[in-house]
Amino acid sequence: MTRAGCPTYYHSHLLQFVPLCARAVCDNVFLSTVCTYRVSGGVAELLLQSYKTTLNTAYLWTSKIVNYQKPTFGGTMAPRSALLGCGLLVILLAVVFPPLDAASQAINQELSDLFNELWKLDVNRMKPGTDYTISVQGKAGYVSQGSNHARDHASSPLFSNVNENKLKTITTFSRFMKLLDNYERSTGVAEHVSREEVTENNLFLDAVLNTEVMKHAHRYLVSKGHSQSDLRTFKRQLYTIWFDLYYRSGSKDSCGFEHVFVGETKFGNEIAGFHNWVQFYLQEKSMNLDYKGYKARDHDIPDQDDHVLNLQFSWHGLVKPVGSAFVGASPEFEMALYTIIFLINTHRSTTVVVNIDECQLEVVVVRHGRSIGTAYPKLLSSNNRHL
């Protein structure tokens, strides 16, 4: 193109980050994402409003591509017709190079193999249709972060039945459930951990460490040099990662376990974390939680036997626009998976794409010092539709 349009240099770089924007626009999983392009004087600006992990990615891409400038239509800037031409080019590129097919994602094969081994070892996993029954119902609509008004697309609860006797008799599940009432829901309120709660944390870890799932995960981490073979040392490592308190909103008000498995509220109008199906079921049963519907792309509607769900819900009057969780998985499986990703990477935020059973998913782990800040799965495709 001519100087009045998009220089070749920037055109070549547009090709690098158009897929990121196209994905943000088209991926109905994170419907709070709004993405637009503005092209001015050969400078492309990506405006992306989304969750923090998505924002961080966008800023990294933008910093690598261009020097950020506030676009204007005065001075030596290109004429409006040229800007419109560049805008059309971006749209065409986003259509011609769609990145949304899950099969085009970069699969981490080593972790896929490892997690499938853990999946097969997870004998405590609940089975859909046998140990629990869910009803995904309708597709939830768009809700902006911080808004607590969501149209209900699910007239019934997500869980219509769960084998509670099995939950109470499987040691890891029963000890896991004892931890769910140990935390202050609101961030900014300091946590006070009693001796009894410390004992509960340790008994839970003892149960987890006694499973084949965590034993296999431990052997893998030792083989990679990320953990010591001594079991007591590994347990202390797990305690630091999951149960050590840290500052999230001005006081020692949070820890990895609370955020990921229990859920928190912040600013008085947002739900943070809350990525566990047992907590979801128990809160739904207690009438504290209202399932609003699933979140997915039109061509990949979830069903009752999916092991990962993206969903929308309200909790104590606040709305989570998009949440995600494994369904049926044991606490030891989730803890092992997130711990492995946390320890084998040193980045603040790590996202890996893996195939587990019949699902393809992104697993996101964000660190908070030596502990987990958040961790969750995001379903990309299910029932082998990505194959």
N, C-alpha and C positions, 0 to 999 in steps of 0.2 A: 504494500500500500504506500501512498505518498506521505509526505510529511504532514499534510493536513489530516491524515488519518492516523492509523496505528503503525508506528515504525516496525520494521521486521524484528528488531531486537525484542520489543515487548510482545509482539505477536507470538514469537517462539516461547516466551515465558508464560503467556496466557495458556498455552497448551498444557503447561505443567500444573496449573492450579484450577483450571476449569473443572476437572473432575471433582475437586473438593467442593466447589460451589454447587455443582450439579447435584452432587450427593446430598448436600445440606438442603437444597430446595426440594428434591424429590423423595427423600427418605422420610416416609410418614412415621417412622419410629419416633423421631424427635421433632414433633410438629411445632415446638416452640422456636424452631430455627427459622430465621428470616434472612435470606441472602440476596443481595443485589450487586450489580456491577455499575461503577461509574468510570468512564474513560475520559481522560482529559490530558491533552498535550503529550500523548504517548504514555501516560501513567494510568495503570489500572488499580483500582482500589476495591478490595473485598470487604464488604460490610456484612458481618456475620454476628447475629445475636442468638446465643445458644447457651448450653451448659458450659461450665468453666473449662472442661476438658476440650470441648470443641473450639472454644474461643482461643485457648492456648495454641491449638493446632493452626488456627487461622492466622494468628499473629506471627507464628514461626514462618509460615509460607509467605505471608506478605513481606516480612523483613528480608527474606531471601530473594524476592522478586524485584521489588521496587523500593525506592526511598519514599516513605509516606509523605504525601502532600495533600492539602485541602484543595479539592478541585474547584475551579471557578470557570466562568464563561467570559472573562474579560481579558484585557491585555493581549498577550501573544498566544493565548490559548487557541486551540483548533476551532473552526467553525462548528456550529451546532449540527449541521448535516453530517460532518465527518464523525462527530461524537455518536450520532445515531447509527452511522455505519458500523462503528466499532461495537456498539451495543448489539446490533444484529449479528455481527460476527461471533460475539460471545455466546449468544443464544444458539446459533447454528452449531458451534463447537460443542456446547453442552448436550445438544441433541445427537450429534454425530458420534460423540465419544461418551456414551452413557457409562458411568462407572458402577451402576447399581446392581448389576448381576453379581450375586454373591460368589459365583464361580470365579470371577475376575479378581477377587481379593487374594492377597498374599497369605497363603496358609502356612502356619508354623507347624511343619510336619512332626518335628521332634516332640513338641508339646502335645500335639494331637494324639500321637501314639501313647505318650505317657498318660494323658488324661483318660484315654479310652481304657487303659489298663486299670486306672483307679476306678473308673466307672464299673468295670466288670467285677472289681473287688468289693464294690459297695453293696454288701449283702444286706445292709440295713436300709437301703433305699426303699421308699414306698412305691408301690406299683399302681399306675392309674387304672381305674375301673375295678380294682380289687381292694386297695387300701384307702383310696380316696376317689372322689368324683368331683370334677369341676365343670362349670358351664361358662364358656367364654362370652356368649351372647353377642352384643353389638359392638361396633367400632366406636371408640371414644372420639370426641371432637377436640379441637384445638383449645387449649387453655394456656394463657401466658403465665410465666413464673411469677408467683406472688399473688395471683388472682385466686380467689376462693369461691368462684362461681363456675360450676361445671355441670353441663347437661348430663343427666343420667341415661346411659345407653344400655344399662343392665338392670332389669327389674328384680332380678334374684341375686343372691350372693354368688361369689365365684365358687366357693366350696359348698357343695350340697351334702357332702358326707366325707368324714375322715375317721379312720380307725384309731380312736383315741386310746384304746386298750393297748394297741401296738406301740403308740407313741410313749405310753407310760411304762411299758415293759422293756423296751430297748434302752439300754443304759445311756448311750450318748444322747438320745432324744430326751429322756427324762431329766438328765442332769442339765442339758441345754435349756430346757423350759424353766428350770429353777433360776436361771440367770436373767430372765427377761424382765423381772420386776425390780432389778437392783439399781436402776438408773433414773436420774432426773430427766424428764422428757425435753425440757427446754435447754438449749445451749446458753451459756452465760451464767448458769447456776452451777456452782462448784459441786462436784461429786464427792461424797464421803463414803469410802469403802470400809465396811465393818470387817471384823475378824471372821465373822460367819460368811460374809460374801467372798473374802479371800479364799476361805476353805472351799466354798462352792466352785470358784474358778479353778482351783487346783484339782478338785475331784472330777470336774468336767474334762480338763486336760488329760488327766490320768486315763479316763475312759476313751478319749480320742486316740491317745498314744497306744492303746491296747488293740486298736483295730488294724486290719491288714491294709486298709487304705492309707493311714498315716505312717505305718511301718514302711510301706513301699515308697511313699513320698520322702520319708527320712533317708532311706538308702540312696535315693536319687540325689538329694541335696548334699549328702556326704560325698558321693561320687564326683560332684561338681565343685566341691570345696566350699560350699556355702553354709554347711552345718558341721558340728562335731558329732562323732559317732556315739559319744557318751549320752545316754538318754536323759540324764538329769540336766546336762548342759542344753540339750535340744529343747527340753521342756521350758527352761528359763528363757530361751530364745523365743519360743512361742508366746510365753507370758508377756514379754516385752512388746512383741508385735501386736498382740491382740488386747491385752488388759492394762498395760501401763497407761495412766492418765496423762493427758496433755492439754495444752491451751488451744481451744478453738475460738472462743469468744471472750477472751479476757480473764479466764480463770481455768483451773484444771477441771474442765467441764465435760470432757469427752474421752473416748478411747475407740480403738478399731472395732472391738466387738459391739459396743453400743451403737456406733454409727451404722455398721453394715447389717447387723442381725436384729437390732431392736428398733432403731429409728430415732430421730431427733427432730425438734422444731427449732427454727431460727428466725429472728426478727419478728417473731409473733405472727408471721403469715406464711411461712414456708416449711415444708417437710424435707428433711435432709436424711440421706441414707435410706434405711428400711428396705432391705433387699432379701428378706427371708420369708419363705412360704409358711413356715409354722407360725411365726409371729403374725403374719397376715391372717391366717385362719383363726387364731385365737382372738385377735382383735376384732375380726369380723363377727365371730361368735358372740363376743361381749358387746356388740353394737357400737363399738368405738370407730369402726371402719366401714366405709361404703364403697364397694367396687363399682366403678363407672363404665368400664368397658376395656377392650383390648386396644393396643396400638400396633399396627402392622401395615405393610404395603398391601394394596388391593389384591395383588396376585399371590399373596402368601398368608392367607387367613389361617390363624391358629386353630387347633382343635383340642379335644379333651385329653389327648395323650401326649401333648408336647411337654418336654422336660424343661423348657425355658419360656417364659412369657414376658412380653412388654405390656404394661397395663397402666391404667389411670385409676386413682382412688382418692377418697377423702379420709382424713384421720383426725379425730377430735376437731372437726370443723374446718381443717385446712386441707388444701388440695395438692396432690402430687401430680403435675401434668403428665409426666411419663416416668414410670418406675419399671424395674425389671427384677426378675428373680428366677432361680431354679425352682422347679416344682417337684416335690417328692424326694429330692436328694437329701442325703444324711448330712448332719452338721460336720462330720469328719471329712466328707468329700469336699464340701465347699471350703472349709478351712485349709485343707491340703492344697487345693487348686490355687487359692489366692496367696497362700504362703509361698508356694513355689515361684509364682510370678513375681512376688515382692522381693524375694531373695536373689533371684538370678539376674535382676536388673537394678541399676543404681539411679535411673531417671526418676524425676519427681512423678511423672505420669507415664504409665506403660499400657499400651493396648496391643493385644495379640489376637489373631484370628485363628480359630481352631475348629476342627470337626470333632464333635463328641456324639457318639451313637448316631442318630439320624439328623442331628442338628448341626448347623454351622452358626457360630456365634463369635462375637467380639467379647473378650474379657478385659475389663479395665481395672487397673490397680493404681491408686494414687497414694504415695507415701507421705507421712507426716513425721519427719525425722526418722527415728528407728522403729516407728510404728506405722500401721496402716491407717491412712486417712479415710479412704473409701475403696470399695471393691464391688464390682457387679458384672453380671453377664448381660449382653445385649443380643437378642436373637436376630440373626440375619436371614436364615432360611431353615425350614423344618421338613420332616418327612422325606428327607433325601431329595428335595426339590432342587438343591444346589448341584446335584450330580448330573 
